[in-house]
Amino acid sequence: METLNHLGNFSEDGCDCQIDSYSKGFVDLHCHGGGGFYFTDPNPENIQIAIDFHKNHGTSDLLASLVTETIDNLQAQIERLLPFYQSGLISGIHLEGPYLSRARCGAHNPDLLKSPSLVEVQQLLEKANGAIKMITIAPELDHALEVITFLSNNRIIAAIGHSNGGYDDALRAVDAGASLVTHFSNGMSKLHDGDKTFASALLYQTNVPLEIISDGNHVSNEDLKTIFEVASDRVILVTDAVSAAGQPDGYYTIGDLEVVVEFGVARLKSNGALAGSTLTMQQAVDRALRCGLPEDLIENATRELPLRLLSKLS
């Protein structure tokens, strides 16, 4: 495992190391859209624009992430994405909700959040006909551990996140089969919240891979340094990109929530909470390089490790 003795210097205001060239195709396990459109768009031409936007900015493989909606709407969105999965234009679908904590809902409509039901999850998987590759669940919810075990046993990534759970909830989820953490340090406790928290359990007491949004806003430089010190071989860089990726500042939406983008940072209009990012994978990699992270760690975080996770699903 690499340590930050090999990772360059993290400055208080940003990262200032020299950018080197890095041109391999990246794998993005968490992406909602880009180029002005979401993967939920009812027009397939607009879905194609969102896919092409990321394919033209360094991404070779991606999961289309869907935010919390009613089950009927999710089923309709899944059905629209099936042709893109069957043709290989996307590697699958990621359901980020509705099985999330209301207390840590982020940019998800709290009125639509619920505890998971194994029967309901099975119905979604049947509708998807193999396209759903990952579901994010808050493990402290009723029946969550049962569903996590079911997903793991059926070769679907059980990701944990948007959780108000504690230290023991995180460890129980990993024991049940959770194999990824959705945008670590966001939608959960922060590292400075204490020694026995959801986040500290996942960082220090497990070997589970950790998604990181490397945009300078979702994770502080101090926390990024700690994460790479402890778990450099477990980091997976993701964009969590919204439709505003590649677009000018202005007013957008995520689901039915209003979003304001200023200086490239997307936040909910209602409360200022971060609402995904406007990143491309190439931008995420460029920032990691500016932070002094070696190319072998970036290769692992953007291709090797996410591909290993996806390969276990086939």
C-alpha distance (Angstrom), angle and dihedral (degrees) to the residues before:
residue distance angle dihedral
M1 . . .
E2 3.78 . .
T3 3.79 120.0 .
L4 3.76 130.8 -155.0
N5 3.79 89.7 -97.8
H6 3.81 82.0 82.6
L7 3.78 97.9 36.7
G8 3.79 104.8 75.3
N9 3.78 127.6 -124.0
F10 3.79 128.7 -40.8
S11 3.78 111.2 -151.6
E12 3.78 125.6 -154.4
D13 3.80 93.8 -117.1
G14 3.78 99.6 34.8
C15 3.77 145.1 -51.9
D16 3.74 118.6 -63.0
C17 3.79 108.2 -178.8
Q18 3.81 122.8 124.8
I19 3.82 116.0 -86.7
D20 3.80 114.7 -126.2
S21 3.79 125.6 -162.9
Y22 3.79 116.2 -86.1
S23 3.78 117.1 171.4
K24 3.80 110.2 159.4
G25 3.77 119.8 122.4
F26 3.79 114.0 -93.4
V27 3.80 132.3 -141.8
D28 3.81 115.8 -134.7
L29 3.80 113.5 -165.7
H30 3.81 94.6 179.6
C31 3.80 119.8 45.1
H32 3.82 130.0 133.4
G33 3.79 100.5 -174.8
G34 3.78 146.1 -64.2
G35 3.78 143.9 -163.8
G36 3.79 89.6 64.6
F37 3.81 98.4 -52.8
Y38 3.80 143.0 82.4
F39 3.78 127.8 -133.7
T40 3.81 84.2 -117.5
D41 3.80 92.9 65.5
P42 3.83 112.6 130.1
N43 3.81 90.2 -137.6
P44 3.84 111.6 77.6
E45 3.80 90.3 -153.5
N46 3.81 89.5 62.4
I47 3.82 91.3 48.2
Q48 3.79 86.9 53.6
I49 3.81 90.4 51.6
A50 3.82 90.3 53.9
I51 3.81 91.4 49.1
D52 3.80 92.7 46.5
F53 3.79 91.3 49.1
H54 3.79 92.2 60.2
K55 3.82 94.2 38.2
N56 3.82 87.3 55.2
H57 3.82 91.1 51.6
G58 3.78 101.9 55.0
T59 3.81 104.9 -74.3
S60 3.80 116.9 124.3
D61 3.82 99.1 169.9
L62 3.80 128.9 25.6
L63 3.76 143.7 170.3
A64 3.80 114.4 -135.7
S65 3.80 105.5 -129.1
L66 3.81 120.5 -150.1
V67 3.80 122.5 -158.5
T68 3.79 124.8 -139.4
E69 3.79 114.8 -61.0
T70 3.77 136.9 148.1
I71 3.79 112.4 -70.7
D72 3.81 90.7 -111.1
N73 3.80 91.2 54.2
L74 3.80 92.2 45.9
Q75 3.79 90.3 52.3
A76 3.81 90.5 51.6
Q77 3.81 91.3 48.6
I78 3.79 91.4 48.7
E79 3.79 90.7 50.5
R80 3.81 91.2 52.4
L81 3.80 91.2 50.9
L82 3.79 95.9 48.9
P83 3.84 95.3 87.6
F84 3.81 90.4 52.5
Y85 3.81 90.4 51.9
Q86 3.79 94.1 44.3
S87 3.82 91.1 51.0
G88 3.83 92.0 48.4
L89 3.79 95.7 -115.4
I90 3.81 89.4 123.9
S91 3.80 126.9 26.7
G92 3.78 93.1 -136.1
I93 3.78 146.0 -63.0
H94 3.80 129.6 -68.2
L95 3.79 118.5 -157.8
E96 3.80 108.1 -151.0
G97 3.77 94.6 -174.6
P98 2.95 171.8 -42.3
Y99 3.82 88.2 143.7
L100 3.80 96.3 71.5
S101 3.80 137.7 117.7
R102 3.79 116.4 -91.5
A103 3.81 88.4 -146.1
R104 3.81 90.4 57.8
C105 3.79 99.5 31.8
G106 3.81 96.9 132.7
A107 3.82 108.0 178.5
H108 3.80 94.3 -8.0
N109 3.79 122.9 105.8
P110 3.83 103.6 -105.6
D111 3.80 91.4 -154.2
L112 3.82 90.0 66.5
L113 3.81 98.0 47.8
K114 3.79 119.9 109.6
S115 3.79 144.8 158.5
P116 3.79 114.2 -85.9
S117 3.78 122.9 -99.6
L118 3.79 118.4 -156.0
V119 3.80 90.7 -144.0
E120 3.81 91.7 51.5
V121 3.80 92.6 47.1
Q122 3.79 90.3 50.2
Q123 3.80 89.7 52.0
L124 3.81 91.2 52.5
L125 3.79 91.0 48.8
E126 3.79 90.8 49.8
K127 3.81 90.6 51.1
A128 3.82 89.6 50.0
N129 3.82 94.1 52.4
G130 3.82 93.0 -149.4
A131 3.80 97.5 -36.4
I132 3.82 97.4 107.9
K133 3.79 106.4 88.8
M134 3.81 100.8 164.2
I135 3.80 140.1 23.5
T136 3.80 124.0 -171.3
I137 3.81 115.1 -141.8
A138 3.80 134.6 177.2
P139 3.81 99.3 -128.0
E140 3.81 97.0 -149.5
L141 3.81 91.7 66.4
D142 3.79 121.5 103.8
H143 3.84 112.4 -82.1
A144 3.82 91.1 3.3
L145 3.80 95.8 123.6
E146 3.79 91.1 49.9
V147 3.79 90.7 52.9
I148 3.81 92.7 44.7
T149 3.80 90.3 54.5
F150 3.81 90.8 47.2
L151 3.82 91.9 51.6
S152 3.79 92.6 46.9
N153 3.80 91.9 49.0
N154 3.80 89.6 50.4
R155 3.81 96.0 50.2
I156 3.78 97.0 -106.7
I157 3.80 119.7 131.2
A158 3.79 108.8 -108.1
A159 3.79 101.8 -155.8
I160 3.79 121.3 -172.4
G161 3.77 124.9 -147.7
H162 3.79 147.8 106.9
S163 3.78 82.1 70.4
N164 3.78 133.6 154.4
G165 3.77 89.0 -170.1
G166 3.77 127.4 123.5
Y167 3.78 139.3 -126.3
D168 3.80 95.4 -71.4
D169 3.81 93.2 45.5
A170 3.80 89.7 58.5
L171 3.80 93.5 49.6
R172 3.80 92.8 46.0
A173 3.81 89.9 52.0
V174 3.79 91.8 52.7
D175 3.80 90.9 47.8
A176 3.82 88.2 51.1
G177 3.80 91.2 55.1
A178 3.81 109.1 -86.0
S179 3.79 107.7 158.0
L180 3.82 105.3 179.7
V181 3.81 140.1 32.2
T182 3.80 115.9 -134.9
H183 3.84 111.4 -127.8
F184 3.82 95.4 -26.6
S185 3.82 114.2 -133.3
N186 3.82 91.0 23.4
G187 3.78 123.9 88.2
M188 3.80 89.2 15.2
S189 3.80 140.5 55.2
K190 3.79 118.8 -48.1
L191 3.79 123.8 -123.0
H192 3.82 91.6 -109.1
D193 3.82 91.7 56.1
G194 3.80 92.8 87.4
D195 3.79 147.3 -68.2
K196 3.81 97.9 -82.5
T197 3.80 105.8 47.1
F198 3.79 137.8 121.6
A199 3.81 90.0 -98.5
S200 3.81 96.7 45.5
A201 3.81 91.8 49.6
L202 3.80 91.5 53.6
L203 3.80 94.6 45.2
Y204 3.79 100.4 42.7
Q205 3.80 106.6 23.0
T206 3.81 105.0 40.5
N207 3.79 141.0 48.7
V208 3.79 94.9 -138.2
P209 3.82 117.6 135.2
L210 3.81 116.0 -107.6
E211 3.80 124.9 -143.8
I212 3.81 112.2 -138.1
I213 3.82 126.6 -168.0
S214 3.80 101.6 -147.1
D215 3.80 101.3 -160.5
G216 3.81 101.1 111.8
N217 3.81 91.8 -111.6
H218 3.81 106.8 68.7
V219 3.81 96.4 47.5
S220 3.80 124.5 29.1
N221 3.79 119.8 -127.3
E222 3.81 89.0 -115.1
D223 3.81 92.4 54.3
L224 3.80 91.9 42.6
K225 3.79 88.7 55.0
T226 3.81 91.3 50.8
I227 3.80 92.9 46.8
F228 3.78 92.8 52.2
E229 3.79 91.6 44.5
V230 3.79 91.7 55.8
A231 3.80 104.6 27.8
S232 3.79 111.3 16.4
D233 3.80 92.0 143.3
R234 3.83 92.0 51.1
V235 3.81 100.2 54.0
I236 3.81 119.4 111.8
L237 3.80 115.5 -171.6
V238 3.82 114.4 -141.0
T239 3.79 134.5 171.9
D240 3.83 103.7 -142.9
A241 3.81 79.8 -159.7
V242 3.79 121.5 -173.8
S243 3.81 128.3 -157.2
A244 3.82 90.3 -84.5
A245 3.81 92.1 69.8
G246 3.78 106.2 119.7
Q247 3.80 91.9 10.9
P248 3.81 132.7 104.9
D249 3.78 124.0 -94.7
G250 3.78 114.1 -81.6
Y251 3.79 144.3 93.4
Y252 3.79 122.1 -31.5
T253 3.79 139.1 151.6
I254 3.79 138.4 -126.4
G255 3.77 111.9 -158.0
D256 3.80 101.4 -36.9
L257 3.83 94.4 -33.6
E258 3.81 122.5 106.2
V259 3.81 117.8 -119.7
V260 3.80 131.3 -164.9
V261 3.81 119.3 -156.5
E262 3.80 116.1 -158.4
F263 3.81 123.2 170.6
G264 3.78 87.5 -8.0
V265 3.82 94.4 -57.2
A266 3.82 116.9 122.0
R267 3.81 117.6 -147.4
L268 3.78 135.1 166.2
K269 3.80 111.3 -98.5
S270 3.82 90.3 -140.0
N271 3.80 101.0 57.9
G272 3.80 110.0 -3.5
A273 3.81 94.4 -110.4
L274 3.79 115.6 154.0
A275 3.81 110.0 -95.2
G276 3.78 105.7 -161.7
S277 3.78 119.6 -69.6
T278 3.78 141.4 -85.5
L279 3.80 92.0 -129.5
T280 3.75 131.0 132.9
M281 3.80 117.8 -155.1
Q282 3.80 89.1 -111.7
Q283 3.81 90.1 56.6
A284 3.80 91.0 47.7
V285 3.78 89.7 51.8
D286 3.80 93.1 45.8
R287 3.79 90.3 55.1
A288 3.79 91.8 47.5
L289 3.79 88.5 52.7
R290 3.81 91.3 48.8
C291 3.79 86.6 53.9
G292 3.79 88.5 59.0
L293 3.81 97.5 -109.6
P294 3.80 111.3 157.3
E295 3.78 119.1 -113.0
D296 3.80 93.0 -118.0
L297 3.82 90.8 60.6
I298 3.79 91.0 45.6
E299 3.80 90.5 49.1
N300 3.80 88.8 52.8
A301 3.82 92.7 46.0
T302 3.79 96.8 46.9
R303 3.78 104.2 33.4
E304 3.79 121.1 -0.7
L305 3.81 100.5 51.1
P306 3.82 97.9 39.7
L307 3.81 90.0 46.7
R308 3.80 89.8 51.6
L309 3.80 89.5 53.3
L310 3.79 91.9 49.3
S311 3.81 93.0 45.4
K312 3.82 90.3 59.5
L313 3.80 89.1 61.6
S314 3.79 96.3 63.4
